[in-house]
């Protein structure tokens, strides 16, 4: 939760009036490299969502995360509804391991009944867009795919683009704000 990307995107989201709750999986708390077993990861997501729902005081709640965190959120939502959550945001959905194109990691998404926003880079080695595009199309109106030209899995872009990491994060945060606002009924 203290990774530079997580901190920076949280600050950018705050600029658009979106509060965030960041958390660590147990393995990261212990400074381990190997992720926790799937049941522990999913329980951690559920615990974080329940905590956020309690804190939100009725405010609209969106869940998700960066890479594996987002995928675990969608896996949890595919098994059982997440209390209070109106949509899921993926900051780089890890569709497959680098160099091993596949859509197996997306099979559970058909069971997610929430709107989903996929933020992906064209140079993301963990999500071949030629594979992710059809996955999103199959999900229909529940999936929105926003592509950042030249961005990798960490949303870094080459210097030749003339864009900074902050520029890209601002675009991502604005996209999340605009997308999420469409899912919140007017008062």
Secondary structure, 3 states (H helix, E strand, C coil): CCCHHHHHHHHHHHHCCCCCCCCCCHHHHCCCCCCCCHHHHHHHHHHHHHHHHHHHCCCCEEEEEECHHHHHHHHHHHHCCCCCEEEEEEECCCCCCCCCCCCHHHHHHHHCCCEEEEEEECCCCCCCHHHHHHHHHHHHHHEEEEEECCCCCCCCCCHHHCCCHHHHHHHHHHHHHHHHHCCCCCC
